[in-house]
Amino acid sequence: MKRIALLAIIAFGASNISVMAQKSNKKGMKKVLFVVTSNDKLGNTGEKTGFWSEELAAPYYELLDQGVEITIATPLGGQPPIDPKSADPASATEDTKRFDTDKVLQEKLKHTHKLSTINQKDYDAVFYPGGHGPLWDLVEDKNSIALIESFYNHKKPVAFVCHAPAVLKNVKVNGEFLVKGKNVTGFTNEEEEAVGLTKVVPFLLEDALTQNGAKFSKGPNWAPYAVEDGLLITGQNPASSKLVAGKLLKKLK
């Protein structure tokens, strides 16, 4: 009986240590906020848009697989629209294939947090995937603008890929545009022309950031290219998603 009681005590102690370790690990986990568009209309074309699936999936898994806890928020809350062109099998990558069968992530996307309820204090960094959707909602969204300013002012990394750097258009720090004098990249004028949407989008990302004083640079069309300037990380196109996530991971560590 004494031996059984002793074994029970040891087992109970080991169980408590395991629970405490799990809590400790979770407490030490880095937390990143993903901000995704709620807009599904491609201007006045009658066509659909949204976020580009690879630009969410690739960084999501790059961070998740390194133990980062990810929360997703949108201006309206709930399910964000996926750009139908990004779901085309011709655009598939290993990350988008994983995304398509990931029930946990699909469920998380159905129940995204409303952006107005988010506080930067709860996160270590913020990441914005692109797609054309953000050009019509997140660029002008006051909650998004204030959130980016707050992350940056509290010395936390802010990262964007493809069309997402466009949301920096109205972001200011100490009365100056955040991008002024900063090295940035994003979806280029040439790439926009190649997809035939220069007359559809409300503005050209490259022009807008340059006009706000950014030092805009770019790589070859559709090739991976990302730029880091202090806390600001930007990527040129969908192929740059993992580069941006890698730079963000280094900042978090």
C-alpha positions as CSV (number, residue, x, y, z in Angstrom):
1,M,0.0,0.0,0.0
2,K,2.8,2.4,0.9
3,R,4.5,1.7,-2.4
4,I,1.2,2.4,-4.3
5,A,0.7,5.6,-2.4
6,L,4.3,6.7,-3.1
7,L,3.9,5.9,-6.9
8,A,0.6,7.9,-6.9
9,I,2.4,10.9,-5.2
10,I,5.2,10.7,-7.8
11,A,2.8,10.5,-10.7
12,F,0.8,13.4,-9.3
13,G,3.9,15.5,-8.9
14,A,5.1,14.7,-12.4
15,S,1.7,15.7,-13.8
16,N,1.8,19.0,-12.0
17,I,5.3,19.7,-13.3
18,S,4.1,18.9,-16.9
19,V,1.2,21.3,-16.6
20,M,3.4,24.0,-15.1
21,A,5.9,23.5,-17.9
22,Q,3.2,23.8,-20.6
23,K,1.8,27.0,-18.9
24,S,5.4,28.4,-18.8
25,N,6.0,27.6,-22.4
26,K,2.8,29.2,-23.5
27,K,3.5,32.2,-21.4
28,G,6.9,32.6,-23.2
29,M,5.4,32.2,-26.7
30,K,5.7,35.1,-29.0
31,K,2.3,36.4,-30.2
32,V,1.8,37.9,-33.7
33,L,-1.3,39.6,-35.0
34,F,-2.4,39.0,-38.6
35,V,-4.6,41.8,-40.0
36,V,-6.6,40.7,-43.0
37,T,-8.9,42.6,-45.4
38,S,-12.7,42.3,-45.2
39,N,-13.2,43.8,-48.7
40,D,-14.3,41.4,-51.5
41,K,-15.0,43.9,-54.2
42,L,-12.5,44.7,-56.9
43,G,-13.4,48.3,-57.4
44,N,-16.3,48.8,-59.7
45,T,-15.5,45.8,-61.9
46,G,-18.1,43.5,-60.5
47,E,-15.3,41.0,-59.8
48,K,-14.3,39.6,-56.5
49,T,-11.1,40.1,-54.5
50,G,-9.9,39.7,-51.0
51,F,-6.6,38.4,-49.4
52,W,-4.1,36.4,-51.4
53,S,-4.1,32.9,-49.9
54,E,-0.3,32.3,-50.3
55,E,0.5,35.6,-48.6
56,L,-1.4,34.5,-45.5
57,A,-0.6,30.8,-45.6
58,A,3.2,31.0,-46.1
59,P,3.9,33.4,-43.2
60,Y,1.3,31.7,-41.0
61,Y,3.0,28.3,-41.2
62,E,6.5,29.8,-41.1
63,L,5.7,31.4,-37.8
64,L,3.4,28.7,-36.4
65,D,6.0,26.0,-37.0
66,Q,8.4,28.0,-34.9
67,G,6.0,28.1,-32.0
68,V,4.5,31.5,-32.6
69,E,0.9,32.1,-31.5
70,I,-1.1,33.8,-34.2
71,T,-4.4,35.8,-33.9
72,I,-6.3,37.0,-36.9
73,A,-8.3,40.2,-37.1
74,T,-10.3,41.9,-39.8
75,P,-12.2,45.2,-40.0
76,L,-15.6,43.5,-39.9
77,G,-14.7,40.4,-37.9
78,G,-15.7,36.9,-39.1
79,Q,-14.7,35.3,-42.4
80,P,-12.4,37.4,-44.6
81,P,-12.8,37.0,-48.4
82,I,-10.2,35.0,-50.3
83,D,-9.2,36.3,-53.7
84,P,-10.6,33.6,-56.0
85,K,-7.6,33.8,-58.3
86,S,-5.3,32.9,-55.5
87,A,-7.3,29.7,-55.0
88,D,-6.7,28.7,-58.6
89,P,-4.8,25.3,-58.7
90,A,-2.3,27.0,-61.0
91,S,-1.3,29.3,-58.1
92,A,-0.9,26.4,-55.6
93,T,2.1,26.0,-53.4
94,E,2.9,23.6,-50.6
95,D,1.7,26.2,-48.1
96,T,-1.6,26.8,-49.9
97,K,-2.2,23.0,-50.2
98,R,-1.7,22.8,-46.4
99,F,-4.0,25.8,-46.0
100,D,-6.8,24.1,-48.0
101,T,-6.9,21.1,-45.7
102,D,-6.1,22.9,-42.4
103,K,-9.4,22.7,-40.5
104,V,-8.0,24.6,-37.5
105,L,-7.0,27.5,-39.6
106,Q,-10.2,27.5,-41.6
107,E,-12.1,27.6,-38.3
108,K,-9.9,30.5,-37.1
109,L,-10.6,32.4,-40.3
110,K,-14.4,32.0,-39.8
111,H,-14.1,33.7,-36.5
112,T,-11.6,36.5,-36.9
113,H,-11.5,39.2,-34.3
114,K,-12.9,42.6,-35.0
115,L,-10.1,45.0,-35.5
116,S,-11.6,47.6,-33.2
117,T,-11.3,45.2,-30.3
118,I,-7.5,44.6,-30.7
119,N,-4.9,46.1,-28.4
120,Q,-1.2,46.1,-29.5
121,K,-0.2,45.4,-25.9
122,D,-1.3,41.8,-26.3
123,Y,1.1,41.1,-29.2
124,D,4.8,41.2,-30.1
125,A,4.4,42.1,-33.8
126,V,1.8,42.7,-36.5
127,F,1.7,41.2,-40.0
128,Y,-0.4,42.2,-43.0
129,P,-0.9,39.8,-45.9
130,G,-1.8,41.4,-49.2
131,G,-4.2,40.8,-52.1
132,H,-6.0,43.7,-53.7
133,G,-8.7,43.8,-51.0
134,P,-6.7,46.0,-48.5
135,L,-6.5,48.8,-51.0
136,W,-10.2,49.6,-50.5
137,D,-10.6,49.1,-46.7
138,L,-7.4,48.8,-44.6
139,V,-5.7,51.8,-46.3
140,E,-8.4,54.1,-44.9
141,D,-9.3,52.1,-41.8
142,K,-8.7,54.3,-38.7
143,N,-8.3,51.3,-36.4
144,S,-5.7,49.8,-38.7
145,I,-3.8,53.1,-39.0
146,A,-3.8,53.6,-35.2
147,L,-2.7,50.0,-34.6
148,I,0.3,50.3,-36.9
149,E,1.3,53.6,-35.3
150,S,0.9,52.0,-31.8
151,F,3.0,48.9,-32.7
152,Y,5.7,51.1,-34.2
153,N,5.8,53.6,-31.3
154,H,6.1,50.7,-28.9
155,K,9.2,49.4,-30.7
156,K,7.4,46.3,-32.1
157,P,8.0,45.0,-35.7
158,V,5.4,45.8,-38.4
159,A,5.5,43.6,-41.5
160,F,3.7,43.7,-44.8
161,V,3.8,41.8,-48.1
162,C,2.7,42.5,-51.7
163,H,-0.2,45.0,-51.7
164,A,-0.2,45.2,-47.9
165,P,2.5,48.0,-47.8
166,A,-0.3,50.2,-49.3
167,V,-1.9,50.3,-45.8
168,L,1.1,52.5,-44.7
169,K,-0.1,55.3,-47.0
170,N,-1.9,57.2,-44.2
171,V,0.2,56.0,-41.3
172,K,2.2,58.8,-39.5
173,V,4.7,58.8,-36.6
174,N,5.5,62.1,-34.9
175,G,3.6,64.0,-37.6
176,E,5.6,62.5,-40.5
177,F,4.7,59.6,-42.8
178,L,6.1,56.4,-41.3
179,V,7.7,55.5,-44.6
180,K,9.4,58.8,-45.0
181,G,13.1,58.1,-45.5
182,K,12.6,54.4,-45.0
183,N,13.6,51.6,-47.3
184,V,10.5,49.8,-48.5
185,T,9.2,47.6,-51.3
186,G,5.8,46.3,-52.4
187,F,3.8,45.3,-55.5
188,T,5.4,47.4,-58.2
189,N,3.8,49.5,-61.0
190,E,5.1,47.0,-63.5
191,E,3.5,44.0,-61.7
192,E,0.2,45.9,-61.4
193,E,0.4,46.6,-65.2
194,A,1.1,43.0,-65.9
195,V,-2.1,41.9,-64.1
196,G,-4.0,44.6,-66.0
197,L,-5.3,46.5,-62.9
198,T,-3.5,49.8,-63.1
199,K,-6.8,51.6,-64.1
200,V,-8.8,49.6,-61.5
201,V,-6.9,50.1,-58.3
202,P,-7.5,53.4,-56.4
203,F,-3.8,54.2,-56.5
204,L,-0.5,52.6,-57.4
205,L,1.3,51.4,-54.3
206,E,4.8,52.2,-55.6
207,D,3.8,55.8,-56.5
208,A,2.0,56.4,-53.2
209,L,4.8,55.3,-51.0
210,T,7.4,57.2,-53.1
211,Q,5.3,60.3,-52.8
212,N,5.3,59.9,-49.1
213,G,9.1,60.0,-49.0
214,A,9.8,56.3,-49.0
215,K,13.0,54.9,-50.6
216,F,11.3,52.3,-52.8
217,S,13.3,49.5,-54.2
218,K,12.4,46.3,-56.1
219,G,13.6,43.1,-57.6
220,P,12.6,41.4,-60.8
221,N,8.9,41.0,-61.4
222,W,7.4,38.0,-59.4
223,A,10.8,37.2,-57.8
224,P,11.2,37.0,-54.0
225,Y,12.4,40.4,-52.7
226,A,12.0,41.8,-49.1
227,V,13.4,44.9,-47.4
228,E,14.0,45.5,-43.7
229,D,14.5,48.9,-42.2
230,G,14.5,48.9,-38.5
231,L,11.1,47.7,-37.3
232,L,9.6,48.0,-40.8
233,I,9.6,44.9,-43.0
234,T,8.1,44.8,-46.5
235,G,7.9,42.2,-49.3
236,Q,7.3,42.8,-53.0
237,N,4.9,40.1,-54.1
238,P,3.4,36.7,-53.2
239,A,6.8,35.0,-53.7
240,S,8.2,37.2,-51.0
241,S,5.9,36.0,-48.3
242,K,8.4,33.6,-46.6
243,L,11.2,36.1,-46.8
244,V,9.1,38.6,-44.9
245,A,8.2,35.9,-42.3
246,G,11.8,34.9,-41.9
247,K,12.9,38.5,-41.3
248,L,10.0,38.9,-38.8
249,L,11.1,35.7,-37.0
250,K,14.6,37.0,-36.5
251,K,13.2,40.2,-35.0
252,L,11.0,38.2,-32.6
253,K,14.0,36.2,-31.4
